[in-house]
Amino acid sequence: MNRRLFVLTTAALMAGSVSGLAHAATELRVMVHSSFDLPKPLLAKFEAQSGIKLVLIKGGDAGEMLNKLILTRAKPVADVVYGIDNTLVSKALGAGVLDTTVLVQQDAAELQLGTGVAAVDYGFVTLNYDKAAVAKAGVPLPQTLQDLTQSAYKGWLVLPNPATSSPGFSFLLATIAGMGEEKAFEWWAQMRTNGVKVVKGWSEAYYTEFTRNKGSHPLVVSYATSPAAEVFYSKTKISESPTASLNLRGGVFRQVEGVALVKGGTQREAALKFVDFLRSGPVQEALQTSMWMYPLQASTPRAEVMRHAAEPTSVDNLPVQTIADKGAGWVARWTQVVLK
C-alpha cells in the first residue's frame, strides 16, 4: 500500500508539473490600435508554434494608443506595440516609450520609421468619391484641390477632424506638404466657406456622411484601399467598385505603420518573435483584406481584390521630425481656421 501510494503521489506530482508547464506559456502583452484585425486562426497558429500567449490590448486610435503608452511609461502596460505610424513615431521616440536598442531595419527608405521601429505595412490617405453621386450631380470631377473651393463643389467634402483622427491628420499634413503651409491654410479657410463637413472620426465620415452610405457628401477623406473593400464586402457580387480614389496634388499621404518593443517591457524574446510574425508571408498576405493596408514585403502576392486599389503614383509627405516639431501647432491652427 505504501509503495502504491508513493507511485500514485509521484505520478500526481509529475502530472501537476507537466500541467504547470503547459500553462506557463509566455504571456505577451501587445498594444494595438482599434483597426488591428488579423484572422484568428493565424494568431492561434502563432501561439501554438511559439508557445506564446497573446494578450491583445486595443488602445483606440493610433494617437490615443500612443498617449496611453506615454501615461503608463513608468509602469508599462504592454511589451510590444503595433500601429505607431510615421505621423507619430517621432513623438513616441521623443517620449521615450519605445525600446530603441533593437530592430535594425533594411527596408526601402520611404518605408523606414526610425531606430527601433520595424515597418509592417503601408497605405495611402486620399480622397474617395461616390461614382453614382458624382454622375447624378452632373459636375466633372475636380482636377485640383483648388477646384474644390468653387461653388459647384459646395458641401461636397467630408473629413474626420485632424485633432481626433489619424487619417484626418494625415490629410492635413498632405495639404501642407503639397501646397506649402500658408497656401494650405488659405485653402482650408476657403473650404470652410465652401461647406466642408468635419466629423470626429473616419467611421462617421465614411459610413454616415458619405453619399455611398446615404449621406450627403460625395467626397470623403479615406484610403486608396477603400474601393477594394467596397467590392470585398459587397452583399452582391460586383466586378467594379462603386467608389474610386481621387489622387490630387496635396491630397495624398503615405502612411507607414510599424511595430516596436515597449521600453520597460519584460518579454523581449517573445516580442521579437511577434515582430517577425507580423512581417512574415502569411501575415503580409492576410493584412491586405483584414486591415486593408499594402504589404511591406514587395514579394508578397497581392490579393485579387486589390486590383481595385491602385497605389497613387505620387504622395505628399513631410519628414517625420517636421511632423513631430510642427504637427500640434498645425492642428491648433487648423482648428482655429476651420472650426472656430
N, C-alpha and C positions, 0 to 999 in steps of 0.2 A: 504493500500500500504506500509506504514511504517513497519507494522508487518511482511508483506510478505518479504519485503526487509531484515528485521532483520533475519528471518528464513533462507533465502537463503544465506545471508552473513555468518551466523553461520555455516550452512552446508558446505559452501565452505571452511571456516577456518578449520573445523574438517576434511574434506577430505584432505586438504593440510597437516594437521598434521599427519594423517594416512599415506599419501603418503610419507611424510618426514621420518617417522619411517621405512617404507618399504625399503627406500633407505639408511637407516642408518645402514645396516648390517656391522658388524665389518670387516674391511679390514685387512687381514693378509698377510704380505709380506714374501714369502717363497723362500729362495735361494736354488737352486738345481743344481746338475751337469748336464751336457748335456745328460747323459744317463737316466735321470729320465723320466719315461713313465708309468703312470697308466691310466687305462681306463677312458675316460671322464665321462661316466655315474656314475662311482664310486666317482669321485671327485665332480660331481654335486649333488649326494645324500648327501655327507658330508656337502656341502654348505647349502642345503635345510634344513637338520636336525639340523645343528648347528647355522645357522644364520650368518655364517662366509663366507666372500667372499675371495677366494684365489687369490692372485696375485703372480704367479709363475715367478721367475727371474732365467733364465738359466745362470749359471756362467761359463760355459765351462767345461773343465776337472776339476777333483776334486782339483788338486793343484792350478789351475788358479782361481777356485772359492774361495779357502781359501785366496789367495793373494788379491782378491777383498775385502773380509771382513776385511783383515788387513789394506788395504789402506783407507777404509772408516770407521774405528772404531771410529773416532771422531764424525762422524755423520752416524750411521748405516743405511744401505740401505735395511736391512731385519730384521724381528722379529724372525725368526727361520730358521735353515739351515739343509738340509738333504744331506748326501753324504760324510761327514767327515769320513774317514776310519782310520784303525789302522796304516797306514803309515804317517798320517798327524795329528792325534789327539793331540800328544804332542806339535807339533808346534802351533796348534790352541790354546791350553790351555796356552802355554807359551807366546803367543802374546796377551792374554787377550781379545780375541774376543767372547768368549763363557761365558754364564751365568752359573756358577758352583754351584749356590745355590739351584738348584732343580734337579729332575730326579735321585733319588736314585734307583739303579738297583738291581735286583735279578737274573740276567741272569747267565748262565753257565760261569765258569771262563774264558774259551777260547774265549768267545764272549763279554766280558766286555771291554769297551773302556775308562773308566775313569770317574771321578766325573763330573756330569752334562751332560753326553753324553749317550743317550739310544740307544743300538743296535737295528737295524731294520732287517737286512738281512746279509747273508754272501755268499761268493763264493770262488773259487779256481783259481788262475792264474797258468796255467800249459802249457805244450806243447801239441799241437794238430797236428795230421798228416793226410794226404790225403791218404786213403787206396788204391785207384787206382794208384796214382803216385808211392807209395812205391812198390806195386806189379809190376808195369812196370819197375822200377829200378832194380828189382831182387836182392835187398840187404836186409838182415834181419834188423828188427828194432833195433836201438841201445838199449843196456841194461843199459848203464850208460851215464852220461853227458860226461865222458872222451872219450867214443866211438865216440862222435861227432867230435872229433879233428882228427879222422882218415881220410885218403884221400878218402875212399869210401863214406864219407858223406860231401865231399867238396861242399859248396854252398847250403846245404840243409836248413839251418835255417834262417828265417827272424824274426826280432823282432822290436817292437816300442822302440824308444830311451828312456832310463830311465830318461833323463833330461826333457822330454816333455810329457811323458805318464805314467799314473798310473800303468797299467799292466807291462810296461817295467821296471819301478822302482821296482815293486813287484818281478819280476823275478830276477832282480839283487840282491835284498835282500835275496831271496831264495838260490841263489848260494853261497852267503856269509855264510848264516846260515848252509847250508848243507856241505860245503867244508872247511869253515874257510876262513878268509879274504885273506891271502896270496895265498893259493892254488886256491881260486876263481879267483883272478886276473891273476894268471898264466894261468888258463883255458881260461879266456877271451882273453888273448894275443894269445893263440893257436887258438882260434876260429876266431880271426881276420885273421890269416894266412890261415885258412881253409875256408875263404869266407863267413863269417856271413854277412847277409844283415841287415842294420839298416835303419829304416824309421821313420818319425816323430811321427806317431800315430797308434793306433790299427787298425783303419778302413783301412788305406793304407796297413798295413801289411797283413790283412786278405782278403780284397776284391780286392787288386791289385797284391800283390806279391805271395800270397799263390797259389799253383797249383790247388787247388779246384776251384779257380776263375780265371783260365787261366794264373796264374803267373808261376814262375819258381822255387819256393821253396816249397818242400813237407812238411816242418815242420815249424810251426808258434807258437809264444807265444800268447796264447789266454786264454780261460776259460774252466773249466770242463763241463760247460753247453752248450758250442758251438755245440757239436754233437747233442744235443736235439733240438737246434734252427735250425740246418740244416734240421731235419725231419719236424719240425713245419712249416717252411716257404717253404718247397719244393713245386714246382709248380705241381708235380705229386705225388700221394700218394706212400710213400715208408715205408717199415717196418724196415729198417736198415739204420743207419746213414752212409753217405759216408766218415765221418771222425771219429776219436776217440782220446781220451786223452792218452798221454804217460807220466805217472806219475813217473818220475825218481827222485832218491835221489838228493836233491839240486835244484830241478826244480819245486817245488810245494809250493805256498804261499797261506795261508788262508787270504782272505780279508774280513774284517768285516766293514760294513757301518752303520753309526748311524745318529741320529737326535739330535739337541741341540738348546736351546734358544740362541739367539744372545744377547750379553751384550749391554745394552742400547736400546734394542727393547721396543716398547711401548705396545705390545699386549700379555702380559704374559698368561692370562687366555685362550685366543684363541690359542696361541701357544701350550699350554699344551694339549688342545683338539686335535690339529693336531698330536701331538706326539702319543697320544692314538690311533688315527685313523690309523697311519702308522703301529702300532703294533697290529691292530685288525685283526680278522679272514679273512674278505673279502679282505683286502689289502695283507695280508700274502699269500693268495691263488693266487691273481692276479699278484703279482710281479714275480712269477715264470716264466710266459710266456710273461711278458711285459718288465721286466728289467733283466730277466734271472739270477736271484740270488736264493739262497735257503732261505726258510722262517726261521726267528728266532724262532718262536714258534714251538716246536717239535710236537705238536698235530695237526698242520696244515696238511690237506690232500695234498699229492703230486700230481701235475698234471700228467696225464698219460704219457705224452711225456717225463717227467723227468726220466723215466726208462732208457733213453739213456744218462743220465748224472749222472753216478755213482760217489759218493763222494770219493775222494782219501782217502786211509787208513792212510796215514802219510803226515805230512806237514813240511815245513822248515821255521819257523817263528822266528823272533827276538823280544825281549821286545820293547815295544813302545818307551821307553825312550832311548834305544840304537839307535833306528832309528832316533829319534829326535837329538841326540848328534852327530851321525856319518853319517847320510844319505847324507847330502850335500857334505861332503868330499868324500864319496864313489862315488857319481855321478861324481864329478870332476875327480877323479882318473880313473873311467871307461872311461870317455870321452878321457882322455889322452892315455889310453891303447888301446882303440878300434878305435877311430876316428882320433886322431892327427898323 
